[in-house]
Amino acid sequence: MTTTNRKMLEALICPQTRQRLKYDAAAQELISTAAHLAYPIRDGIPVLLVDEARQLD
C-alpha cells in the first residue's frame, strides 16, 4: 500500500462515533475502538457501513 493510500485510510472516521479509525493492514480492516467495530476493506475499498462491520471482542 502506498503512503498516500495509507494516509487516506487514516483520515476516515467511524460513521457511528465520528472518531478516527485505525488501519489494520494484516486483517484489511479499519478499526473503531470507540464503537468496538471493524469495518472491512474489500478490493481496496473501505466499507463504512455499520451493518457490514464486525463486532470486536
mmCIF file as Biopython writes it, N, C-alpha, C and O atoms, coordinates in Angstrom:
data_model
#
loop_
_atom_site.group_PDB
_atom_site.id
_atom_site.type_symbol
_atom_site.label_atom_id
_atom_site.label_alt_id
_atom_site.label_comp_id
_atom_site.label_asym_id
_atom_site.label_entity_id
_atom_site.label_seq_id
_atom_site.pdbx_PDB_ins_code
_atom_site.Cartn_x
_atom_site.Cartn_y
_atom_site.Cartn_z
_atom_site.occupancy
_atom_site.B_iso_or_equiv
_atom_site.auth_seq_id
_atom_site.auth_asym_id
_atom_site.pdbx_PDB_model_num
ATOM 1   N N  . MET A ? 1  ? 0.850   -1.175 0.000  1.0 0.0 1  A 1 
ATOM 2   C CA . MET A ? 1  ? 0.000   0.000  0.000  1.0 0.0 1  A 1 
ATOM 3   C C  . MET A ? 1  ? 0.891   1.232  0.000  1.0 0.0 1  A 1 
ATOM 4   O O  . MET A ? 1  ? 1.894   1.291  0.712  1.0 0.0 1  A 1 
ATOM 5   N N  . THR A ? 2  ? 0.519   2.194  -0.791 1.0 0.0 2  A 1 
ATOM 6   C CA . THR A ? 2  ? 1.316   3.408  -0.872 1.0 0.0 2  A 1 
ATOM 7   C C  . THR A ? 2  ? 1.062   4.301  0.339  1.0 0.0 2  A 1 
ATOM 8   O O  . THR A ? 2  ? 0.067   4.149  1.048  1.0 0.0 2  A 1 
ATOM 9   N N  . THR A ? 3  ? 1.971   5.221  0.556  1.0 0.0 3  A 1 
ATOM 10  C CA . THR A ? 3  ? 1.846   6.165  1.671  1.0 0.0 3  A 1 
ATOM 11  C C  . THR A ? 3  ? 0.592   7.017  1.523  1.0 0.0 3  A 1 
ATOM 12  O O  . THR A ? 3  ? -0.082  7.314  2.510  1.0 0.0 3  A 1 
ATOM 13  N N  . THR A ? 4  ? 0.279   7.411  0.286  1.0 0.0 4  A 1 
ATOM 14  C CA . THR A ? 4  ? -0.911  8.225  0.042  1.0 0.0 4  A 1 
ATOM 15  C C  . THR A ? 4  ? -2.170  7.465  0.421  1.0 0.0 4  A 1 
ATOM 16  O O  . THR A ? 4  ? -3.051  8.021  1.075  1.0 0.0 4  A 1 
ATOM 17  N N  . ASN A ? 5  ? -2.271  6.197  0.021  1.0 0.0 5  A 1 
ATOM 18  C CA . ASN A ? 5  ? -3.443  5.386  0.364  1.0 0.0 5  A 1 
ATOM 19  C C  . ASN A ? 5  ? -3.546  5.186  1.871  1.0 0.0 5  A 1 
ATOM 20  O O  . ASN A ? 5  ? -4.643  5.234  2.427  1.0 0.0 5  A 1 
ATOM 21  N N  . ARG A ? 6  ? -2.438  4.966  2.523  1.0 0.0 6  A 1 
ATOM 22  C CA . ARG A ? 6  ? -2.439  4.775  3.979  1.0 0.0 6  A 1 
ATOM 23  C C  . ARG A ? 6  ? -2.937  6.047  4.674  1.0 0.0 6  A 1 
ATOM 24  O O  . ARG A ? 6  ? -3.732  5.973  5.611  1.0 0.0 6  A 1 
ATOM 25  N N  . LYS A ? 7  ? -2.472  7.204  4.218  1.0 0.0 7  A 1 
ATOM 26  C CA . LYS A ? 7  ? -2.904  8.475  4.807  1.0 0.0 7  A 1 
ATOM 27  C C  . LYS A ? 7  ? -4.399  8.703  4.580  1.0 0.0 7  A 1 
ATOM 28  O O  . LYS A ? 7  ? -5.096  9.214  5.457  1.0 0.0 7  A 1 
ATOM 29  N N  . MET A ? 8  ? -4.885  8.319  3.398  1.0 0.0 8  A 1 
ATOM 30  C CA . MET A ? 8  ? -6.307  8.453  3.109  1.0 0.0 8  A 1 
ATOM 31  C C  . MET A ? 8  ? -7.131  7.592  4.070  1.0 0.0 8  A 1 
ATOM 32  O O  . MET A ? 8  ? -8.138  8.050  4.609  1.0 0.0 8  A 1 
ATOM 33  N N  . LEU A ? 9  ? -6.707  6.355  4.279  1.0 0.0 9  A 1 
ATOM 34  C CA . LEU A ? 9  ? -7.424  5.462  5.187  1.0 0.0 9  A 1 
ATOM 35  C C  . LEU A ? 9  ? -7.403  5.993  6.617  1.0 0.0 9  A 1 
ATOM 36  O O  . LEU A ? 9  ? -8.392  5.879  7.342  1.0 0.0 9  A 1 
ATOM 37  N N  . GLU A ? 10 ? -6.283  6.566  7.015  1.0 0.0 10 A 1 
ATOM 38  C CA . GLU A ? 10 ? -6.163  7.100  8.371  1.0 0.0 10 A 1 
ATOM 39  C C  . GLU A ? 10 ? -7.005  8.357  8.574  1.0 0.0 10 A 1 
ATOM 40  O O  . GLU A ? 10 ? -7.275  8.736  9.713  1.0 0.0 10 A 1 
ATOM 41  N N  . ALA A ? 11 ? -7.421  9.006  7.496  1.0 0.0 11 A 1 
ATOM 42  C CA . ALA A ? 11 ? -8.244  10.211 7.593  1.0 0.0 11 A 1 
ATOM 43  C C  . ALA A ? 11 ? -9.732  9.888  7.715  1.0 0.0 11 A 1 
ATOM 44  O O  . ALA A ? 11 ? -10.528 10.773 8.028  1.0 0.0 11 A 1 
ATOM 45  N N  . LEU A ? 12 ? -10.117 8.639  7.473  1.0 0.0 12 A 1 
ATOM 46  C CA . LEU A ? 12 ? -11.530 8.258  7.546  1.0 0.0 12 A 1 
ATOM 47  C C  . LEU A ? 12 ? -12.005 8.204  8.995  1.0 0.0 12 A 1 
ATOM 48  O O  . LEU A ? 12 ? -11.224 7.957  9.913  1.0 0.0 12 A 1 
ATOM 49  N N  . ILE A ? 13 ? -13.295 8.438  9.177  1.0 0.0 13 A 1 
ATOM 50  C CA . ILE A ? 13 ? -13.863 8.392  10.526 1.0 0.0 13 A 1 
ATOM 51  C C  . ILE A ? 13 ? -14.976 7.353  10.595 1.0 0.0 13 A 1 
ATOM 52  O O  . ILE A ? 13 ? -15.562 6.977  9.580  1.0 0.0 13 A 1 
ATOM 53  N N  . CYS A ? 14 ? -15.247 6.907  11.793 1.0 0.0 14 A 1 
ATOM 54  C CA . CYS A ? 14 ? -16.302 5.930  12.048 1.0 0.0 14 A 1 
ATOM 55  C C  . CYS A ? 14 ? -17.657 6.598  11.813 1.0 0.0 14 A 1 
ATOM 56  O O  . CYS A ? 14 ? -17.904 7.675  12.355 1.0 0.0 14 A 1 
ATOM 57  N N  . PRO A ? 15 ? -18.531 5.992  11.026 1.0 0.0 15 A 1 
ATOM 58  C CA . PRO A ? 15 ? -19.845 6.593  10.783 1.0 0.0 15 A 1 
ATOM 59  C C  . PRO A ? 15 ? -20.733 6.603  12.035 1.0 0.0 15 A 1 
ATOM 60  O O  . PRO A ? 15 ? -21.692 7.372  12.108 1.0 0.0 15 A 1 
ATOM 61  N N  . GLN A ? 16 ? -20.420 5.765  13.004 1.0 0.0 16 A 1 
ATOM 62  C CA . GLN A ? 16 ? -21.238 5.694  14.217 1.0 0.0 16 A 1 
ATOM 63  C C  . GLN A ? 16 ? -20.765 6.684  15.286 1.0 0.0 16 A 1 
ATOM 64  O O  . GLN A ? 16 ? -21.581 7.378  15.894 1.0 0.0 16 A 1 
ATOM 65  N N  . THR A ? 17 ? -19.457 6.748  15.514 1.0 0.0 17 A 1 
ATOM 66  C CA . THR A ? 17 ? -18.924 7.577  16.606 1.0 0.0 17 A 1 
ATOM 67  C C  . THR A ? 17 ? -18.305 8.881  16.128 1.0 0.0 17 A 1 
ATOM 68  O O  . THR A ? 17 ? -18.099 9.791  16.931 1.0 0.0 17 A 1 
ATOM 69  N N  . ARG A ? 18 ? -18.002 8.992  14.837 1.0 0.0 18 A 1 
ATOM 70  C CA . ARG A ? 18 ? -17.328 10.158 14.256 1.0 0.0 18 A 1 
ATOM 71  C C  . ARG A ? 18 ? -15.904 10.322 14.774 1.0 0.0 18 A 1 
ATOM 72  O O  . ARG A ? 18 ? -15.363 11.428 14.774 1.0 0.0 18 A 1 
ATOM 73  N N  . GLN A ? 19 ? -15.301 9.225  15.213 1.0 0.0 19 A 1 
ATOM 74  C CA . GLN A ? 19 ? -13.910 9.252  15.666 1.0 0.0 19 A 1 
ATOM 75  C C  . GLN A ? 19 ? -13.036 8.556  14.629 1.0 0.0 19 A 1 
ATOM 76  O O  . GLN A ? 19 ? -13.520 7.792  13.795 1.0 0.0 19 A 1 
ATOM 77  N N  . ARG A ? 20 ? -11.741 8.838  14.702 1.0 0.0 20 A 1 
ATOM 78  C CA . ARG A ? 20 ? -10.794 8.250  13.746 1.0 0.0 20 A 1 
ATOM 79  C C  . ARG A ? 20 ? -10.772 6.734  13.820 1.0 0.0 20 A 1 
ATOM 80  O O  . ARG A ? 20 ? -11.008 6.132  14.867 1.0 0.0 20 A 1 
ATOM 81  N N  . LEU A ? 21 ? -10.483 6.146  12.683 1.0 0.0 21 A 1 
ATOM 82  C CA . LEU A ? 21 ? -10.337 4.701  12.571 1.0 0.0 21 A 1 
ATOM 83  C C  . LEU A ? 21 ? -8.860  4.356  12.495 1.0 0.0 21 A 1 
ATOM 84  O O  . LEU A ? 21 ? -8.052  5.155  12.021 1.0 0.0 21 A 1 
ATOM 85  N N  . LYS A ? 22 ? -8.511  3.172  12.959 1.0 0.0 22 A 1 
ATOM 86  C CA . LYS A ? 22 ? -7.137  2.680  12.861 1.0 0.0 22 A 1 
ATOM 87  C C  . LYS A ? 22 ? -7.091  1.630  11.759 1.0 0.0 22 A 1 
ATOM 88  O O  . LYS A ? 22 ? -7.962  0.765  11.674 1.0 0.0 22 A 1 
ATOM 89  N N  . TYR A ? 23 ? -6.075  1.716  10.924 1.0 0.0 23 A 1 
ATOM 90  C CA . TYR A ? 23 ? -5.907  0.787  9.808  1.0 0.0 23 A 1 
ATOM 91  C C  . TYR A ? 23 ? -5.172  -0.458 10.276 1.0 0.0 23 A 1 
ATOM 92  O O  . TYR A ? 23 ? -4.071  -0.367 10.819 1.0 0.0 23 A 1 
ATOM 93  N N  . ASP A ? 24 ? -5.773  -1.610 10.069 1.0 0.0 24 A 1 
ATOM 94  C CA . ASP A ? 24 ? -5.150  -2.902 10.363 1.0 0.0 24 A 1 
ATOM 95  C C  . ASP A ? 24 ? -4.815  -3.558 9.029  1.0 0.0 24 A 1 
ATOM 96  O O  . ASP A ? 24 ? -5.674  -4.170 8.395  1.0 0.0 24 A 1 
ATOM 97  N N  . ALA A ? 25 ? -3.565  -3.426 8.611  1.0 0.0 25 A 1 
ATOM 98  C CA . ALA A ? 25 ? -3.138  -3.925 7.303  1.0 0.0 25 A 1 
ATOM 99  C C  . ALA A ? 25 ? -3.248  -5.436 7.196  1.0 0.0 25 A 1 
ATOM 100 O O  . ALA A ? 25 ? -3.633  -5.956 6.149  1.0 0.0 25 A 1 
ATOM 101 N N  . ALA A ? 26 ? -2.918  -6.144 8.260  1.0 0.0 26 A 1 
ATOM 102 C CA . ALA A ? 26 ? -2.944  -7.610 8.224  1.0 0.0 26 A 1 
ATOM 103 C C  . ALA A ? 26 ? -4.355  -8.145 7.997  1.0 0.0 26 A 1 
ATOM 104 O O  . ALA A ? 26 ? -4.547  -9.096 7.239  1.0 0.0 26 A 1 
ATOM 105 N N  . ALA A ? 27 ? -5.337  -7.538 8.650  1.0 0.0 27 A 1 
ATOM 106 C CA . ALA A ? 27 ? -6.723  -8.002 8.544  1.0 0.0 27 A 1 
ATOM 107 C C  . ALA A ? 27 ? -7.498  -7.277 7.443  1.0 0.0 27 A 1 
ATOM 108 O O  . ALA A ? 27 ? -8.631  -7.648 7.134  1.0 0.0 27 A 1 
ATOM 109 N N  . GLN A ? 28 ? -6.889  -6.241 6.849  1.0 0.0 28 A 1 
ATOM 110 C CA . GLN A ? 28 ? -7.569  -5.412 5.858  1.0 0.0 28 A 1 
ATOM 111 C C  . GLN A ? 28 ? -8.893  -4.884 6.411  1.0 0.0 28 A 1 
ATOM 112 O O  . GLN A ? 28 ? -9.959  -5.062 5.821  1.0 0.0 28 A 1 
ATOM 113 N N  . GLU A ? 29 ? -8.780  -4.229 7.567  1.0 0.0 29 A 1 
ATOM 114 C CA . GLU A ? 29 ? -9.940  -3.653 8.248  1.0 0.0 29 A 1 
ATOM 115 C C  . GLU A ? 29 ? -9.589  -2.280 8.801  1.0 0.0 29 A 1 
ATOM 116 O O  . GLU A ? 29 ? -8.421  -1.956 9.016  1.0 0.0 29 A 1 
ATOM 117 N N  . LEU A ? 30 ? -10.614 -1.492 9.023  1.0 0.0 30 A 1 
ATOM 118 C CA . LEU A ? 30 ? -10.491 -0.221 9.721  1.0 0.0 30 A 1 
ATOM 119 C C  . LEU A ? 30 ? -11.172 -0.411 11.069 1.0 0.0 30 A 1 
ATOM 120 O O  . LEU A ? 30 ? -12.338 -0.800 11.129 1.0 0.0 30 A 1 
ATOM 121 N N  . ILE A ? 31 ? -10.455 -0.141 12.136 1.0 0.0 31 A 1 
ATOM 122 C CA . ILE A ? 31 ? -10.913 -0.438 13.484 1.0 0.0 31 A 1 
ATOM 123 C C  . ILE A ? 31 ? -11.419 0.821  14.185 1.0 0.0 31 A 1 
ATOM 124 O O  . ILE A ? 31 ? -10.743 1.850  14.221 1.0 0.0 31 A 1 
ATOM 125 N N  . SER A ? 32 ? -12.615 0.712  14.734 1.0 0.0 32 A 1 
ATOM 126 C CA . SER A ? 32 ? -13.167 1.765  15.580 1.0 0.0 32 A 1 
ATOM 127 C C  . SER A ? 32 ? -13.122 1.245  17.015 1.0 0.0 32 A 1 
ATOM 128 O O  . SER A ? 32 ? -13.937 0.412  17.412 1.0 0.0 32 A 1 
ATOM 129 N N  . THR A ? 33 ? -12.158 1.746  17.785 1.0 0.0 33 A 1 
ATOM 130 C CA . THR A ? 33 ? -12.048 1.280  19.171 1.0 0.0 33 A 1 
ATOM 131 C C  . THR A ? 33 ? -13.213 1.800  20.007 1.0 0.0 33 A 1 
ATOM 132 O O  . THR A ? 33 ? -13.649 1.130  20.943 1.0 0.0 33 A 1 
ATOM 133 N N  . ALA A ? 34 ? -13.716 2.979  19.682 1.0 0.0 34 A 1 
ATOM 134 C CA . ALA A ? 34 ? -14.829 3.557  20.444 1.0 0.0 34 A 1 
ATOM 135 C C  . ALA A ? 34 ? -16.118 2.753  20.254 1.0 0.0 34 A 1 
ATOM 136 O O  . ALA A ? 34 ? -16.863 2.538  21.211 1.0 0.0 34 A 1 
ATOM 137 N N  . ALA A ? 35 ? -16.379 2.313  19.030 1.0 0.0 35 A 1 
ATOM 138 C CA . ALA A ? 35 ? -17.604 1.564  18.734 1.0 0.0 35 A 1 
ATOM 139 C C  . ALA A ? 35 ? -17.403 0.056  18.845 1.0 0.0 35 A 1 
ATOM 140 O O  . ALA A ? 35 ? -18.370 -0.703 18.782 1.0 0.0 35 A 1 
ATOM 141 N N  . HIS A ? 36 ? -16.149 -0.388 19.011 1.0 0.0 36 A 1 
ATOM 142 C CA . HIS A ? 36 ? -15.814 -1.816 19.060 1.0 0.0 36 A 1 
ATOM 143 C C  . HIS A ? 36 ? -16.241 -2.527 17.772 1.0 0.0 36 A 1 
ATOM 144 O O  . HIS A ? 36 ? -16.808 -3.619 17.793 1.0 0.0 36 A 1 
ATOM 145 N N  . LEU A ? 37 ? -15.941 -1.856 16.643 1.0 0.0 37 A 1 
ATOM 146 C CA . LEU A ? 37 ? -16.296 -2.404 15.337 1.0 0.0 37 A 1 
ATOM 147 C C  . LEU A ? 37 ? -15.071 -2.431 14.428 1.0 0.0 37 A 1 
ATOM 148 O O  . LEU A ? 37 ? -14.155 -1.620 14.568 1.0 0.0 37 A 1 
ATOM 149 N N  . ALA A ? 38 ? -15.076 -3.383 13.493 1.0 0.0 38 A 1 
ATOM 150 C CA . ALA A ? 38 ? -14.046 -3.482 12.470 1.0 0.0 38 A 1 
ATOM 151 C C  . ALA A ? 38 ? -14.736 -3.428 11.113 1.0 0.0 38 A 1 
ATOM 152 O O  . ALA A ? 38 ? -15.524 -4.308 10.768 1.0 0.0 38 A 1 
ATOM 153 N N  . TYR A ? 39 ? -14.430 -2.386 10.350 1.0 0.0 39 A 1 
ATOM 154 C CA . TYR A ? 39 ? -15.016 -2.212 9.025  1.0 0.0 39 A 1 
ATOM 155 C C  . TYR A ? 39 ? -14.113 -2.871 7.988  1.0 0.0 39 A 1 
ATOM 156 O O  . TYR A ? 39 ? -12.904 -2.642 7.997  1.0 0.0 39 A 1 
ATOM 157 N N  . PRO A ? 40 ? -14.675 -3.686 7.094  1.0 0.0 40 A 1 
ATOM 158 C CA . PRO A ? 40 ? -13.842 -4.379 6.114  1.0 0.0 40 A 1 
ATOM 159 C C  . PRO A ? 40 ? -13.374 -3.455 4.994  1.0 0.0 40 A 1 
ATOM 160 O O  . PRO A ? 40 ? -13.997 -2.437 4.690  1.0 0.0 40 A 1 
ATOM 161 N N  . ILE A ? 41 ? -12.258 -3.848 4.396  1.0 0.0 41 A 1 
ATOM 162 C CA . ILE A ? 41 ? -11.778 -3.205 3.172  1.0 0.0 41 A 1 
ATOM 163 C C  . ILE A ? 41 ? -11.845 -4.289 2.111  1.0 0.0 41 A 1 
ATOM 164 O O  . ILE A ? 41 ? -11.129 -5.287 2.194  1.0 0.0 41 A 1 
ATOM 165 N N  . ARG A ? 42 ? -12.698 -4.101 1.119  1.0 0.0 42 A 1 
ATOM 166 C CA . ARG A ? 42 ? -12.902 -5.109 0.066  1.0 0.0 42 A 1 
ATOM 167 C C  . ARG A ? 42 ? -12.424 -4.565 -1.269 1.0 0.0 42 A 1 
ATOM 168 O O  . ARG A ? 42 ? -12.875 -3.510 -1.716 1.0 0.0 42 A 1 
ATOM 169 N N  . ASP A ? 43 ? -11.521 -5.277 -1.897 1.0 0.0 43 A 1 
ATOM 170 C CA . ASP A ? 43 ? -10.950 -4.855 -3.185 1.0 0.0 43 A 1 
ATOM 171 C C  . ASP A ? 43 ? -10.407 -3.440 -3.111 1.0 0.0 43 A 1 
ATOM 172 O O  . ASP A ? 43 ? -10.515 -2.667 -4.063 1.0 0.0 43 A 1 
ATOM 173 N N  . GLY A ? 44 ? -9.815  -3.107 -1.954 1.0 0.0 44 A 1 
ATOM 174 C CA . GLY A ? 44 ? -9.205  -1.798 -1.775 1.0 0.0 44 A 1 
ATOM 175 C C  . GLY A ? 44 ? -10.172 -0.689 -1.422 1.0 0.0 44 A 1 
ATOM 176 O O  . GLY A ? 44 ? -9.771  0.471  -1.323 1.0 0.0 44 A 1 
ATOM 177 N N  . ILE A ? 45 ? -11.456 -1.025 -1.227 1.0 0.0 45 A 1 
ATOM 178 C CA . ILE A ? 45 ? -12.478 -0.022 -0.931 1.0 0.0 45 A 1 
ATOM 179 C C  . ILE A ? 45 ? -13.002 -0.222 0.486  1.0 0.0 45 A 1 
ATOM 180 O O  . ILE A ? 45 ? -13.519 -1.295 0.796  1.0 0.0 45 A 1 
ATOM 181 N N  . PRO A ? 46 ? -12.884 0.785  1.358  1.0 0.0 46 A 1 
ATOM 182 C CA . PRO A ? 46 ? -13.418 0.675  2.715  1.0 0.0 46 A 1 
ATOM 183 C C  . PRO A ? 46 ? -14.956 0.631  2.686  1.0 0.0 46 A 1 
ATOM 184 O O  . PRO A ? 46 ? -15.602 1.441  2.021  1.0 0.0 46 A 1 
ATOM 185 N N  . VAL A ? 47 ? -15.512 -0.320 3.412  1.0 0.0 47 A 1 
ATOM 186 C CA . VAL A ? 47 ? -16.969 -0.448 3.511  1.0 0.0 47 A 1 
ATOM 187 C C  . VAL A ? 47 ? -17.366 0.089  4.881  1.0 0.0 47 A 1 
ATOM 188 O O  . VAL A ? 47 ? -17.303 -0.625 5.882  1.0 0.0 47 A 1 
ATOM 189 N N  . LEU A ? 48 ? -17.775 1.351  4.914  1.0 0.0 48 A 1 
ATOM 190 C CA . LEU A ? 48 ? -18.066 2.025  6.180  1.0 0.0 48 A 1 
ATOM 191 C C  . LEU A ? 48 ? -19.561 1.989  6.499  1.0 0.0 48 A 1 
ATOM 192 O O  . LEU A ? 48 ? -20.188 3.021  6.737  1.0 0.0 48 A 1 
ATOM 193 N N  . LEU A ? 49 ? -20.102 0.795  6.498  1.0 0.0 49 A 1 
ATOM 194 C CA . LEU A ? 49 ? -21.499 0.572  6.857  1.0 0.0 49 A 1 
ATOM 195 C C  . LEU A ? 49 ? -21.535 -0.215 8.159  1.0 0.0 49 A 1 
ATOM 196 O O  . LEU A ? 49 ? -20.904 -1.265 8.274  1.0 0.0 49 A 1 
ATOM 197 N N  . VAL A ? 50 ? -22.268 0.290  9.130  1.0 0.0 50 A 1 
ATOM 198 C CA . VAL A ? 50 ? -22.339 -0.375 10.428 1.0 0.0 50 A 1 
ATOM 199 C C  . VAL A ? 50 ? -22.849 -1.802 10.277 1.0 0.0 50 A 1 
ATOM 200 O O  . VAL A ? 50 ? -22.389 -2.700 10.981 1.0 0.0 50 A 1 
ATOM 201 N N  . ASP A ? 51 ? -23.793 -2.021 9.368  1.0 0.0 51 A 1 
ATOM 202 C CA . ASP A ? 51 ? -24.338 -3.365 9.138  1.0 0.0 51 A 1 
ATOM 203 C C  . ASP A ? 51 ? -23.311 -4.343 8.589  1.0 0.0 51 A 1 
ATOM 204 O O  . ASP A ? 51 ? -23.463 -5.554 8.751  1.0 0.0 51 A 1 
ATOM 205 N N  . GLU A ? 52 ? -22.268 -3.834 7.943  1.0 0.0 52 A 1 
ATOM 206 C CA . GLU A ? 52 ? -21.222 -4.675 7.364  1.0 0.0 52 A 1 
ATOM 207 C C  . GLU A ? 52 ? -20.036 -4.863 8.301  1.0 0.0 52 A 1 
ATOM 208 O O  . GLU A ? 52 ? -19.162 -5.689 8.037  1.0 0.0 52 A 1 
ATOM 209 N N  . ALA A ? 53 ? -19.998 -4.107 9.389  1.0 0.0 53 A 1 
ATOM 210 C CA . ALA A ? 53 ? -18.868 -4.161 10.316 1.0 0.0 53 A 1 
ATOM 211 C C  . ALA A ? 53 ? -18.934 -5.400 11.198 1.0 0.0 53 A 1 
ATOM 212 O O  . ALA A ? 53 ? -20.003 -5.938 11.488 1.0 0.0 53 A 1 
ATOM 213 N N  . ARG A ? 54 ? -17.752 -5.828 11.611 1.0 0.0 54 A 1 
ATOM 214 C CA . ARG A ? 54 ? -17.625 -6.973 12.511 1.0 0.0 54 A 1 
ATOM 215 C C  . ARG A ? 54 ? -17.478 -6.442 13.945 1.0 0.0 54 A 1 
ATOM 216 O O  . ARG A ? 54 ? -16.714 -5.512 14.203 1.0 0.0 54 A 1 
ATOM 217 N N  . GLN A ? 55 ? -18.220 -7.046 14.856 1.0 0.0 55 A 1 
ATOM 218 C CA . GLN A ? 55 ? -18.134 -6.665 16.278 1.0 0.0 55 A 1 
ATOM 219 C C  . GLN A ? 55 ? -16.823 -7.176 16.850 1.0 0.0 55 A 1 
ATOM 220 O O  . GLN A ? 55 ? -16.467 -8.338 16.656 1.0 0.0 55 A 1 
ATOM 221 N N  . LEU A ? 56 ? -16.097 -6.303 17.563 1.0 0.0 56 A 1 
ATOM 222 C CA . LEU A ? 56 ? -14.844 -6.702 18.207 1.0 0.0 56 A 1 
ATOM 223 C C  . LEU A ? 56 ? -15.137 -7.245 19.608 1.0 0.0 56 A 1 
ATOM 224 O O  . LEU A ? 56 ? -16.097 -6.837 20.261 1.0 0.0 56 A 1 
ATOM 225 N N  . ASP A ? 57 ? -14.308 -8.151 20.042 1.0 0.0 57 A 1 
ATOM 226 C CA . ASP A ? 57 ? -14.479 -8.741 21.382 1.0 0.0 57 A 1 
ATOM 227 C C  . ASP A ? 57 ? -14.172 -7.758 22.477 1.0 0.0 57 A 1 
ATOM 228 O O  . ASP A ? 57 ? -14.268 -8.098 23.657 1.0 0.0 57 A 1 
#
